[in-house]
């Protein structure tokens, strides 16, 4: 007993002191000050620069350069004076000397199948002379499209309802589902042990050993030797033993995890508005992605196009001095060059974009700024959503009498409180994560460049760096998530909140591990249920294997039904991910509040527990009632 107390005291000294009782604390602190002001200012200046870059890109860029091809005079095909002439015709394909835009044929999709380069003479035409493209008839296109869109929308709506139903049912069946999943996992590993043993016994009788095949690069060959199945058998036996021992010795913590999962369902049931918040996060992310994409497109197409006068006689040296925009302007203005001694001048041909000037020389640096801004903004939006939801769910936990003491506008209050006081802290946490992600991008770029290299040492160290920074990113996401919870509750800056959250979790590391794995297993099952169910239903629907007589709900006849099925599956996953992210945030917030509750209070009349009765029953704790006079 004394040894356990000594170990607990050492853990407390190593990871900070336990939270002390505060009679004035009854949930997220209302009176708070702004945190990480310097980082807030830096983030504001960065966003201002980001908007200025977007404005400059919009002023100097021209996205038509990647959508429409240009003819020899620099005019766009398909718009303006060439409206109705979307195709480019080359008169001399053997003398293509000037590089044009390679993205035009990919973006447009209706170009002639010729190399997208500017030749000696090319003009816009209304009919492609190289091939004809098969098009759908207008009469049958629109009804099929509308019916397909309505079918997709119904599938996504069904995914939303199924996700919501699953979360609400967790308050009643969470314990049953968790134990079913655990028993299923134990059974699967047990079957794997049996299968490995039968394969090992069969190959042992045949005498198939590793010496018969030797070392080979064909990995499938190792499945035909007994040593492979023996190793798999040992690994599965060890995993099964660890899992069974964990169930025996950590069953109480599993019960705590199940009770917290049920409590999260109660919290969401009392604050249904939290399920709508992911829609705001999704809209903000779409805005960030759209702004980044448009800025990158306009930056890539920035620069004034330059033209030159194309001679018919390339051997005439007199034509060279008239190449340039000035000569082209004179040709466009007068129709011919004002010099009778130069019969070689025919017309102007685009040959490159102007790369002179401060803005044009720094386009690459501006693209890097755009990438950094995109990552920082995305991480900030996610951090904002986590902090707002944490504030709302913390208000639920620290309400002593539920649901009477739950604030009426917990989510809007948390949102306004976060925007008013903690933009700097969220920007600071998201900046740290952005830096790590940028390093990972650089490592991926180096790995792509060195994939054909014959240096195994460089590849090994690069692989180790990629693995280390991947782990670091995962750890930072976990730490930031818990830091935002502490920020939402106590209103302190990012570093202090991250330190307090880390110390609190390390003082309860076993509970953290069990809760994290049980929650991940349950939510994974929920995602598989939603995505798999909707995917199977959409497969039978779009393949017309479900008999439906009503023409309004009948599936359209499709030659390629995998595209709508994949669309429904991806959309269902995104919807399930949005709902379950709220649920996961609720569980994490309630868990930190639960740990704080255990350290702050002791169940007395002065310091009562705020946890639910089911949690107190699992821990053999209770609140003492006032004695009757």
C-alpha positions in Angstrom: 0.0 0.0 0.0 2.8 2.3 0.9 4.5 1.4 -2.4 1.4 2.4 -4.4 1.2 5.7 -2.6 4.9 6.4 -3.2 4.4 5.6 -6.9 1.4 7.9 -7.1 3.4 10.7 -5.4 6.3 10.3 -7.8 3.9 10.4 -10.8 2.3 13.6 -9.3 5.7 15.2 -8.8 6.8 14.3 -12.3 3.7 15.5 -14.1 2.7 18.4 -12.0 0.5 18.8 -9.0 -3.1 17.7 -9.0 -5.9 20.3 -9.6 -7.0 21.9 -6.4 -10.5 22.6 -5.3 -11.9 26.0 -6.3 -15.3 27.0 -4.9 -15.8 29.6 -7.6 -15.3 27.2 -10.4 -18.6 25.9 -12.0 -17.7 25.3 -15.6 -15.9 27.3 -18.4 -14.6 30.6 -16.8 -16.5 33.6 -18.1 -14.2 36.3 -16.9 -11.0 35.8 -19.0 -8.5 37.9 -21.0 -7.1 37.6 -24.5 -4.4 35.0 -24.9 -1.3 34.9 -27.2 -1.9 38.4 -28.4 1.5 38.5 -30.3 0.5 35.5 -32.3 -2.9 37.0 -33.0 -1.2 40.1 -34.4 1.1 37.9 -36.5 -1.8 35.9 -37.8 -3.7 39.1 -38.7 -0.7 40.5 -40.6 -0.3 37.2 -42.4 -3.9 37.1 -43.4 -3.7 40.7 -44.7 -0.7 39.7 -46.8 -2.6 36.7 -48.0 -5.4 38.9 -49.1 -3.0 41.3 -50.8 -1.5 38.4 -52.7 -4.9 37.2 -53.8 -5.7 40.8 -55.0 -2.5 41.0 -57.0 -3.0 37.6 -58.5 -6.6 38.6 -59.5 -5.2 41.8 -61.1 -2.3 40.3 -63.0 -3.6 36.7 -63.6 -5.7 35.5 -66.4 -7.2 32.0 -65.9 -8.3 31.9 -69.5 -4.8 30.9 -70.4 -5.4 27.4 -69.0 -8.9 27.1 -70.3 -8.8 28.4 -73.9 -6.1 28.0 -76.5 -4.6 31.0 -78.3 -4.1 31.4 -82.0 -1.1 33.0 -83.7 -2.3 36.6 -83.0 -2.7 35.9 -79.3 -6.5 35.9 -79.4 -8.5 33.3 -77.4 -10.5 30.7 -79.2 -14.1 30.2 -78.2 -14.6 33.7 -76.7 -14.7 37.3 -77.8 -14.3 37.8 -81.5 -13.7 34.0 -81.9 -16.9 33.0 -80.2 -18.2 29.9 -81.9 -14.6 28.9 -82.8 -13.4 26.8 -79.9 -10.8 24.7 -81.8 -7.3 25.4 -82.9 -6.1 24.5 -86.3 -2.3 24.3 -87.2 -1.3 24.9 -90.8 2.2 23.7 -90.4 2.6 21.0 -87.8 6.2 20.3 -88.7 7.5 23.7 -87.8 6.2 24.1 -84.2 8.7 26.4 -82.6 6.9 28.2 -79.8 5.7 26.5 -76.6 2.0 27.2 -75.7 -0.2 26.2 -72.8 -0.3 22.4 -72.2 -3.2 22.6 -69.8 -5.7 23.9 -72.3 -6.5 20.6 -73.9 -6.9 19.0 -70.4 -9.0 21.7 -69.0 -11.2 22.3 -72.1 -11.8 18.7 -73.0 -13.0 19.5 -76.5 -9.8 20.4 -78.3 -8.3 18.8 -81.4 -6.0 15.9 -80.5 -2.8 17.7 -81.6 0.2 18.8 -79.6 -0.8 21.9 -77.7 2.1 24.0 -79.1 2.0 27.2 -81.1 3.2 26.7 -84.6 4.2 29.0 -87.4 0.5 29.7 -88.1 -2.6 28.6 -86.2 -6.1 29.9 -86.3 -9.4 29.4 -84.5 -11.9 27.3 -86.3 -15.5 26.2 -85.5 -15.2 22.6 -86.5 -12.4 20.2 -85.5 -11.0 18.7 -88.7 -9.2 15.9 -87.0 -12.0 14.0 -85.3 -15.6 14.2 -84.3 -16.6 13.9 -80.7 -19.7 11.9 -79.7 -22.1 13.9 -77.7 -25.2 13.1 -75.8 -28.5 14.1 -77.2 -29.9 17.1 -75.4 -33.3 15.6 -75.0 -32.1 12.6 -72.9 -29.3 14.4 -71.0 -31.2 16.7 -68.6 -33.8 14.1 -67.3 -31.0 11.6 -66.5 -28.9 14.3 -64.8 -31.8 15.5 -62.7 -32.8 12.0 -61.7 -29.2 11.1 -60.9 -28.8 14.2 -58.7 -32.0 13.5 -56.8 -30.9 9.9 -56.2 -27.5 11.1 -54.9 -29.1 13.6 -52.6 -31.4 10.9 -51.2 -28.5 8.7 -50.5 -26.6 11.4 -48.7 -29.6 12.4 -46.7 -30.0 8.7 -45.6 -26.4 8.7 -44.5 -27.0 11.7 -42.4 -30.1 10.2 -40.7 -28.3 6.9 -40.2 -25.3 8.7 -38.5 -27.6 10.7 -36.3 -29.6 7.5 -35.3 -26.4 5.7 -34.5 -25.1 8.5 -32.2 -28.5 8.7 -30.4 -28.7 4.9 -29.9 -25.2 4.8 -28.3 -26.7 6.0 -25.0 -28.7 2.7 -24.8 -26.5 0.2 -26.6 -23.0 1.6 -26.2 -22.0 -1.1 -23.6 -23.5 -3.9 -25.7 -21.7 -2.7 -28.9 -18.4 -2.3 -27.2 -18.4 -5.8 -25.7 -19.7 -7.3 -29.0 -16.8 -5.6 -30.8 -14.3 -6.8 -28.2 -15.6 -10.4 -28.3 -15.5 -10.2 -32.1 -11.9 -9.0 -32.1 -10.9 -11.8 -29.7 -12.7 -14.3 -32.0 -11.0 -13.0 -35.1 -7.6 -13.3 -33.6 -8.4 -16.8 -32.3 -9.5 -17.9 -35.8 -6.2 -16.4 -37.1 -4.3 -18.5 -34.6 -6.2 -21.6 -35.7 -5.6 -20.8 -39.4 -1.9 -20.2 -39.0 -1.5 -23.4 -37.0 -3.3 -25.5 -39.7 -1.1 -23.9 -42.5 2.0 -24.5 -40.4 1.2 -28.1 -39.7 0.4 -28.8 -43.4 3.6 -27.2 -44.7 5.6 -28.9 -42.0 4.4 -32.3 -43.2 5.3 -31.4 -46.7 8.8 -30.3 -45.6 8.4 -26.8 -47.1 11.0 -24.7 -45.4 12.8 -21.4 -46.1 15.8 -23.3 -47.5 13.7 -24.5 -50.4 13.1 -21.0 -51.8 16.0 -19.0 -50.3 16.0 -15.2 -50.3 13.7 -13.8 -53.0 12.1 -10.5 -53.9 8.8 -12.3 -54.6 6.9 -11.9 -51.4 4.2 -14.3 -52.3 6.7 -17.1 -52.2 7.1 -16.8 -48.4 3.5 -17.8 -47.9 4.4 -21.4 -49.0 7.0 -22.0 -46.2 6.3 -23.0 -42.6 8.5 -20.4 -41.0 6.2 -17.6 -42.2 3.1 -19.2 -40.6 5.1 -19.9 -37.5 6.0 -16.3 -37.0 2.4 -15.2 -37.7 1.2 -17.8 -35.2 3.6 -16.5 -32.5 2.6 -12.8 -33.1 -1.2 -13.6 -33.0 -0.7 -15.7 -29.8 1.1 -12.8 -28.1 -1.6 -10.3 -29.2 -4.4 -12.6 -28.0 -2.7 -13.1 -24.6 -2.2 -9.3 -24.2 -5.8 -8.6 -25.2 -7.2 -11.2 -22.7 -5.0 -10.0 -19.9 -6.0 -6.4 -20.6 -9.6 -7.4 -20.4 -9.1 -9.1 -17.1 -7.1 -6.4 -15.4 -8.5 -3.3 -17.1 -12.1 -4.2 -17.2 -13.0 -1.4 -14.7 -11.4 1.2 -17.0 -13.4 -0.2 -19.9 -16.5 0.3 -17.9 -15.5 3.9 -17.3 -15.0 4.4 -21.1 -18.4 2.9 -21.8 -20.0 5.2 -19.2 -18.3 8.3 -20.7 -19.5 7.2 -24.2 -23.0 7.0 -22.9 -22.7 10.4 -21.2 -21.5 11.9 -24.5 -24.7 10.6 -26.1 -26.7 12.4 -23.3 -24.7 15.6 -23.9 -25.4 15.6 -27.6 -29.0 14.8 -27.0 -29.3 17.9 -24.8 -27.4 20.1 -27.3 -28.4 19.0 -30.7 -27.1 22.2 -32.2 -23.6 20.9 -31.9 -24.3 18.4 -34.7 -24.9 21.3 -37.0 -21.6 23.0 -36.3 -19.5 20.7 -38.6 -21.5 22.3 -41.4 -19.9 25.6 -40.6 -16.5 24.0 -40.4 -17.1 22.4 -43.8 -18.1 25.7 -45.3 -15.0 27.5 -44.0 -12.8 24.7 -45.2 -14.4 24.9 -48.7 -13.8 28.7 -48.7 -10.1 28.1 -47.8 -9.7 25.5 -50.5 -11.4 27.6 -53.1 -9.4 30.7 -52.2 -6.2 28.7 -52.3 -7.1 27.1 -55.7 -8.1 30.4 -57.3 -5.1 32.2 -56.0 -2.8 29.5 -57.2 -4.5 29.5 -60.6 -4.3 33.3 -61.0 -0.6 33.3 -59.8 0.2 30.6 -62.4 -1.3 32.7 -65.2 0.2 36.0 -64.1 2.3 37.8 -66.6 1.7 39.9 -69.7 1.8 37.8 -72.9 4.5 38.8 -75.4 4.3 38.4 -79.2 6.7 38.6 -82.0 6.3 39.2 -85.7 6.5 35.9 -87.7 8.4 36.1 -91.0 7.5 33.9 -93.9 11.2 33.7 -94.9 13.2 32.6 -91.8 16.5 33.1 -93.7 16.0 36.8 -94.1 18.0 38.5 -91.3 16.1 41.8 -91.8 13.1 40.3 -90.0 14.9 39.7 -86.7 15.0 43.3 -85.7 11.3 43.7 -86.0 10.4 41.0 -83.5 8.7 42.2 -80.3 5.4 43.7 -79.0 6.0 47.0 -80.6 6.1 45.5 -84.1 3.0 43.4 -83.4 1.2 46.5 -82.2 2.0 48.2 -85.5 0.9 45.1 -87.5 -2.4 45.1 -85.6 -2.9 48.8 -86.1 -1.9 49.2 -89.7 -2.7 45.7 -91.0 0.9 45.5 -92.4 4.3 46.6 -91.4 5.1 50.1 -92.6 8.1 49.1 -94.6 8.0 48.0 -98.2 11.5 46.5 -97.8 10.3 43.8 -95.5 7.9 41.5 -97.4 8.7 38.7 -94.9 6.4 40.1 -92.2 3.1 38.2 -92.1 1.5 38.3 -88.6 2.2 38.3 -84.8 2.7 35.1 -82.9 2.7 34.6 -79.1 5.9 33.2 -77.8 6.2 33.7 -74.0 5.0 35.5 -70.9 6.8 38.5 -69.5 8.9 37.5 -66.5 10.4 41.0 -65.9 9.4 43.1 -62.9 9.3 42.5 -59.1 6.0 40.7 -59.1 6.8 38.4 -62.0 10.2 37.4 -60.5 8.7 36.4 -57.2 5.8 34.2 -58.4 7.3 31.1 -57.0 7.7 32.7 -53.6 4.1 33.8 -53.7 3.0 30.3 -54.5 4.9 29.1 -51.4 3.2 31.8 -49.4 -0.1 30.6 -50.8 0.6 27.0 -49.6 1.6 28.2 -46.2 -1.6 30.3 -45.9 -3.7 27.4 -47.0 -2.3 25.0 -44.4 -2.4 27.6 -41.6 -6.0 28.6 -42.4 -7.2 25.0 -42.6 -5.6 24.1 -39.3 -7.0 27.3 -37.7 -10.6 26.4 -38.9 -10.3 22.9 -37.4 -8.9 24.3 -34.2 -11.7 26.8 -34.0 -14.3 24.0 -34.3 -12.6 21.9 -31.6 -12.4 24.8 -29.1 -16.0 25.9 -29.7 -17.3 22.4 -29.2 -15.2 21.8 -26.2 -16.6 24.9 -24.5 -20.1 23.8 -25.2 -19.6 20.2 -23.8 -17.7 21.5 -20.8 -20.7 23.6 -19.9 -22.8 20.4 -20.0 -20.4 18.5 -17.7 -20.0 21.2 -15.1 -23.8 21.7 -14.8 -24.5 20.1 -11.4 -28.2 19.5 -12.0 -28.6 18.2 -15.5 -30.4 19.3 -17.6 -31.7 22.3 -15.5 -28.3 24.0 -15.1 -27.2 23.5 -18.7 -26.8 27.0 -20.4 -29.5 27.7 -22.9 -27.0 29.0 -25.6 -23.9 27.0 -24.7 -22.7 26.6 -28.3 -23.2 30.3 -29.4 -21.6 31.5 -26.2 -18.6 29.3 -26.6 -18.2 30.4 -30.2 -18.3 34.1 -29.3 -16.0 33.6 -26.3 -13.5 31.8 -28.5 -13.5 34.5 -31.2 -13.2 37.2 -28.7 -10.4 35.9 -26.5 -8.5 33.0 -28.1 -7.8 33.6 -31.8 -4.1 34.0 -30.9 -3.9 30.7 -29.1 -5.6 28.9 -31.9 -3.3 30.5 -34.4 -0.3 29.6 -32.4 -1.3 25.9 -32.1 -2.2 25.7 -35.8 1.1 27.4 -36.8 3.1 24.7 -35.0 1.2 22.0 -36.8 1.5 23.9 -40.1 5.3 24.0 -39.8 5.5 20.2 -39.3 3.2 19.7 -42.3 5.4 21.9 -44.4 8.5 19.8 -43.4 6.6 16.7 -44.4 5.8 18.2 -47.8 9.5 19.0 -48.3 10.4 15.4 -47.3 7.8 14.0 -49.7 9.3 16.2 -52.5 12.8 15.0 -51.8 11.6 11.4 -51.7 10.0 11.9 -55.1 13.2 13.4 -56.5 15.3 10.6 -55.0 13.1 7.7 -56.0 15.3 6.8 -58.9 18.5 7.3 -57.0 20.7 4.4 -56.2 21.8 5.6 -52.8 20.2 3.3 -50.2 21.6 5.3 -47.2 19.9 8.5 -48.3 16.6 6.6 -48.9 16.9 5.0 -45.4 17.5 8.3 -43.6 14.7 10.0 -45.6 12.3 7.2 -44.7 13.2 7.6 -41.0 12.7 11.3 -41.2 9.3 10.9 -42.8 8.3 8.4 -40.2 9.4 10.6 -37.3 7.6 13.7 -38.6 4.5 11.6 -39.3 4.5 10.6 -35.6 5.2 14.1 -34.5 2.3 15.4 -36.5 0.0 12.8 -34.9 1.2 13.7 -31.4 0.8 17.4 -32.1 -2.8 16.9 -33.3 -3.5 14.9 -30.1 -1.8 17.5 -27.9 -3.4 20.5 -29.6 -6.9 18.9 -29.3 -6.5 18.6 -25.5 -4.9 22.0 -25.2 -8.0 23.6 -27.0 -10.2 21.8 -24.4 -8.3 23.4 -21.6 -8.3 26.8 -23.3 -12.1 26.5 -23.7 -12.5 25.7 -20.0 -10.0 27.9 -18.2 -9.1 30.6 -20.8 -5.3 30.3 -20.4 -2.8 30.7 -23.2 -1.8 27.8 -25.5 1.5 26.8 -23.8 0.0 26.7 -20.3 -3.1 24.8 -21.5 -1.0 22.3 -23.5 1.2 21.7 -20.4 -1.7 21.3 -18.1 -3.5 18.9 -20.5 -0.4 16.8 -21.0 0.3 16.5 -17.3 -3.3 15.6 -16.5 -3.3 12.9 -19.2 0.0 11.5 -18.1 -1.3 11.3 -14.5 -4.0 9.1 -15.9 -2.2 7.4 -18.8 -3.9 4.0 -18.5 -7.4 5.5 -18.5 -6.4 7.7 -21.5 -5.2 4.6 -23.5 -8.3 2.5 -22.8 -10.8 5.3 -23.5 -9.0 6.3 -26.8 -8.9 2.7 -28.1 -12.5 1.9 -27.1 -13.8 5.1 -28.6 -11.8 4.6 -31.8 -13.1 1.0 -32.1 -16.7 2.1 -31.6 -16.5 5.0 -34.0 -14.8 2.8 -36.6 -17.7 0.4 -36.3 -20.1 3.3 -36.7 -18.4 4.5 -39.9 -18.3 1.0 -41.4 -21.9 0.6 -40.6 -22.9 3.9 -42.2 -20.6 3.8 -45.2 -21.0 0.1 -45.8 -24.8 0.2 -45.5 -25.2 3.2 -47.7 -22.7 1.8 -50.3 -24.4 -1.6 -50.4 -27.9 0.1 -50.8 -26.6 2.4 -53.5 -25.1 -0.6 -55.4 -28.4 -2.4 -55.4 -30.3 0.8 -56.3 -28.1 2.0 -59.2 -27.8 -1.5 -60.7 -31.7 -1.7 -60.6 -31.7 -4.8 -58.4 -34.3 -3.2 -56.1 -37.7 -3.3 -57.8 -39.3 0.1 -57.6 -42.5 0.9 -59.4 -42.7 4.6 -58.7 -40.9 6.5 -61.6 -39.9 9.3 -59.3 -37.8 7.0 -57.1 -36.7 4.7 -59.8 -33.0 4.4 -60.7 -31.9 5.8 -64.1 -30.4 3.5 -66.6 -26.6 3.9 -66.5 -23.8 2.4 -68.4 -21.3 3.3 -65.7 -22.9 2.9 -62.3 -19.7 2.9 -60.3 -19.3 6.7 -60.5 -22.6 7.5 -58.6 -21.9 4.7 -56.2 -18.5 6.0 -55.3 -19.9 9.5 -55.0 -22.5 8.3 -52.5 -19.9 6.3 -50.6 -17.4 9.3 -50.4 -20.3 11.7 -49.4 -21.5 9.2 -46.8 -18.0 9.0 -45.3 -17.7 12.7 -45.1 -21.1 13.1 -43.4 -20.3 10.3 -41.0 -16.9 11.8 -40.3 -18.6 15.2 -39.5 -21.0 13.7 -37.0 -18.5 11.3 -35.4 -15.9 14.1 -35.0 -18.5 16.0 -32.8 -19.0 12.8 -30.8 -15.3 12.2 -30.5 -14.7 15.8 -29.3 -17.5 15.3 -26.8 -16.0 12.2 -25.4 -12.5 13.8 -25.1 -13.9 16.9 -23.4 -16.0 15.0 -20.9 -13.0 12.8 -20.2 -10.8 15.7 -19.3 -13.6 17.2 -17.2 -14.0 13.8 -15.5 -10.3 13.7 -14.6 -10.5 17.3 -13.3 -13.5 16.4 -11.3 -11.8 13.5 -9.6 -8.8 15.7 -8.6 -10.8 18.7 -7.5 -13.7 17.1 -5.6 -14.1 14.3 -3.0 -17.9 13.8 -2.9 -18.4 15.9 0.3 -21.1 18.5 0.7 -18.5 21.2 0.1 -16.8 19.5 -2.8 -19.4 17.3 -4.6 -18.7 15.3 -7.7 -20.2 16.6 -11.0 -20.0 13.2 -12.8 -22.9 11.1 -13.6 -24.3 8.5 -11.2 -23.1 5.6 -13.4 -19.5 6.9 -13.3 -19.7 7.3 -9.5 -21.1 3.7 -9.2 -18.2 2.3 -11.3 -15.7 4.1 -9.1 -17.5 3.3 -5.8 -18.0 6.9 -5.1 -21.0 9.0 -4.1 -22.0 12.5 -3.1 -22.8 12.9 0.6 -26.3 14.3 1.2 -27.0 17.0 3.8 -28.4 15.5 7.0 -32.0 16.3 7.9 -32.5 18.6 10.8 
